[in-house]
Amino acid sequence: MFIGRTRELARLREEFANNRPSLLVIYGRRRVGKSELLREVTQNIPHVLYQATRVTTGLNLDAFKAEIARTLGQDLILEG
């Protein structure tokens, strides 16, 4: 249940309904339901979900590329 998240769910569903690639950045205070909101809105939609951590930019980029490859399949562009 998402109390007070109707507007956010509608906006995210609208973005996912567009037939084009997009990048969404979700940020905010800890433990306010960001991850659960994304899980709810992406239930039956192909997507890549990456949660950055407090490591170096290079390590986050490598992990992001690995998640894309795991979800979408290997891509020569991502291997560079």
VENZI-V934018 format. One record per residue. N is the residue number from 1. RES is the residue in three letters. SS is DSSP state (2 for helix, 1 for strand, 0 for the rest). D_LAST is the distance of its C-alpha to the last C-alpha in Angstrom with 1 decimal. Layout:
# VENZI-V934018
n=N res=RES ss=SS d_last=D_LAST
n=N res=RES ss=SS d_last=D_LAST
This chain:
# VENZI-V934018
n=1 res=MET ss=0 d_last=41.3
n=2 res=PHE ss=0 d_last=40.0
n=3 res=ILE ss=0 d_last=42.8
n=4 res=GLY ss=0 d_last=42.2
n=5 res=ARG ss=0 d_last=38.8
n=6 res=THR ss=2 d_last=40.2
n=7 res=ARG ss=2 d_last=38.8
n=8 res=GLU ss=2 d_last=35.3
n=9 res=LEU ss=2 d_last=35.2
n=10 res=ALA ss=2 d_last=36.5
n=11 res=ARG ss=2 d_last=33.9
n=12 res=LEU ss=2 d_last=31.0
n=13 res=ARG ss=2 d_last=32.5
n=14 res=GLU ss=2 d_last=32.9
n=15 res=GLU ss=2 d_last=29.3
n=16 res=PHE ss=2 d_last=28.3
n=17 res=ALA ss=2 d_last=30.9
n=18 res=ASN ss=0 d_last=29.3
n=19 res=ASN ss=0 d_last=27.7
n=20 res=ARG ss=0 d_last=24.5
n=21 res=PRO ss=0 d_last=21.3
n=22 res=SER ss=0 d_last=21.8
n=23 res=LEU ss=0 d_last=20.6
n=24 res=LEU ss=0 d_last=23.4
n=25 res=VAL ss=0 d_last=23.6
n=26 res=ILE ss=0 d_last=26.6
n=27 res=TYR ss=0 d_last=28.0
n=28 res=GLY ss=0 d_last=31.3
n=29 res=ARG ss=0 d_last=33.5
n=30 res=ARG ss=0 d_last=33.0
n=31 res=ARG ss=0 d_last=34.8
n=32 res=VAL ss=0 d_last=35.8
n=33 res=GLY ss=0 d_last=34.2
n=34 res=LYS ss=2 d_last=30.9
n=35 res=SER ss=2 d_last=29.2
n=36 res=GLU ss=2 d_last=32.3
n=37 res=LEU ss=2 d_last=32.4
n=38 res=LEU ss=2 d_last=28.9
n=39 res=ARG ss=2 d_last=29.8
n=40 res=GLU ss=2 d_last=32.9
n=41 res=VAL ss=2 d_last=31.5
n=42 res=THR ss=0 d_last=28.6
n=43 res=GLN ss=0 d_last=30.8
n=44 res=ASN ss=0 d_last=30.6
n=45 res=ILE ss=0 d_last=27.7
n=46 res=PRO ss=0 d_last=24.1
n=47 res=HIS ss=0 d_last=22.0
n=48 res=VAL ss=0 d_last=19.2
n=49 res=LEU ss=0 d_last=20.8
n=50 res=TYR ss=0 d_last=19.0
n=51 res=GLN ss=0 d_last=21.3
n=52 res=ALA ss=0 d_last=20.0
n=53 res=THR ss=0 d_last=21.6
n=54 res=ARG ss=0 d_last=22.8
n=55 res=VAL ss=0 d_last=20.1
n=56 res=THR ss=0 d_last=17.9
n=57 res=THR ss=2 d_last=15.6
n=58 res=GLY ss=2 d_last=12.5
n=59 res=LEU ss=2 d_last=13.9
n=60 res=ASN ss=2 d_last=14.8
n=61 res=LEU ss=2 d_last=11.4
n=62 res=ASP ss=2 d_last=10.0
n=63 res=ALA ss=2 d_last=13.2
n=64 res=PHE ss=2 d_last=13.0
n=65 res=LYS ss=2 d_last=9.8
n=66 res=ALA ss=2 d_last=11.6
n=67 res=GLU ss=2 d_last=14.7
n=68 res=ILE ss=2 d_last=13.4
n=69 res=ALA ss=2 d_last=12.3
n=70 res=ARG ss=2 d_last=15.7
n=71 res=THR ss=2 d_last=17.6
n=72 res=LEU ss=2 d_last=16.4
n=73 res=GLY ss=0 d_last=14.9
n=74 res=GLN ss=0 d_last=11.6
n=75 res=ASP ss=0 d_last=9.5
n=76 res=LEU ss=0 d_last=7.1
n=77 res=ILE ss=0 d_last=6.0
n=78 res=LEU ss=0 d_last=5.5
n=79 res=GLU ss=0 d_last=3.8
n=80 res=GLY ss=0 d_last=0.0
